[in-house]
Amino acid sequence: MKARNAVVILLTVFCLVALCAASSFAASKVCTVESVGPYGTLEGTDGSAIFLTDTGEPIAFTNKKFFIGPNRGKEFLAAALTALASGKPVTVFYAGTTVTGIYVKK
């Protein structure tokens, strides 16, 4: 009886851990880049801002502002500018309004 209870408890804990881990991953969308540029003031530059429009159905957002932090800002900014100049869509990974990854699609 105690072994059965222990197995049930372990399975419950495993399911809760798996659920929490799955919810912590960033969301992803295929978007078009509307505009991109620096964000912040001269004294405290916080990185860059990128305005994106969702291309999926149903459309989740239009011309929404996302932030690119300074730690990967140059790489993400280069991808966003490439997409903007070429008119290609991007796959964007984000958490809240912060971009955690961006890839230009073919």
N, C-alpha and C positions, 0 to 999 in steps of 0.2 A: 504494500500500500504506500509506504513512504517513497519507494523508488518511482512509482507512478506519479505521485505528487511532484517529485523532483523533476521528472521529465516534462510535465505540464508547465511547471514554473520556468524551466530552461527554454522551452519552446516559446512561451509568452515573452520572455526577455529577448530572445533572438528576434522575434517578429517586431517588437518595439524598436530595437536597435536598427533593424533593416528599414523600418518606416522612417525613422529620424534621419538616417543616412540618405535615403532617397529624396527626402524633402529639402536637404541642404544643397543639392546640386543646382547649378545655375540653369535658368530657362534659356531656350534658344529659339530664334525666329529667323526666317529669311526676310530681309528688308532691303529697301532702297535707301541710299544715302541722300538726304535732302541738302544738308550743309554741314560743314565741320570747321572748327577753328579754336583758337585759344580761349580759355575760360579763367576768370579770376581777375585780380587787380595787379597793378605794377608791384605792390609791396608783397602780396601773397598769391603767387600764381599756383592755382590748384590743378593744372593740367589742361585738358582740352574738352570741348563739348561737341557732341555729334547729334544731329537731328535725323531720326530714322522714321520711315513709314513701313509698316508691316505689309507684306505682299500676300499673306495667307488668307484663307476664307474660314471664318469671318475675320475681318480686319480688327486686330487687337488695339492698334494705336496708329495715329497719323501725325507726322511731324513732331514726334516726342523727343524731348531732350534727354540724352544720356551723357554720362561723364566718363572720361578716360583719365584715369589717375596718372600721376607723374612717373610711377615706377615702370610702366610699360607703355608710356605715352607715345614715344617716337614710333614704335613698331605698329601700334594700333592706329595712330594718326596716318602713317604711310599707307596702310591698307585702306583706310577710309578715303583718303585722297585719291588713291588709285581707282577705287570703285566710283567715286564721284566723277572723275575725269573720263572714265571709260563707259559709264552708264551701266555697269554690271551690278547685279545684286550682291549682297553680303549675307553670310550666316553670322549672326551676332549671338554671343552667349552673354548673359547679363544676370546680375543679382540686384534686384531693386532697380535703381537707375544708374548703376555702375557697370560699365562694360568689362567683362572678364576675358573675352576672347572675340576676335573678329577675323573672318576669312572671306576673301573675294571669291565668288563663284565664277565658273567658266561661262 
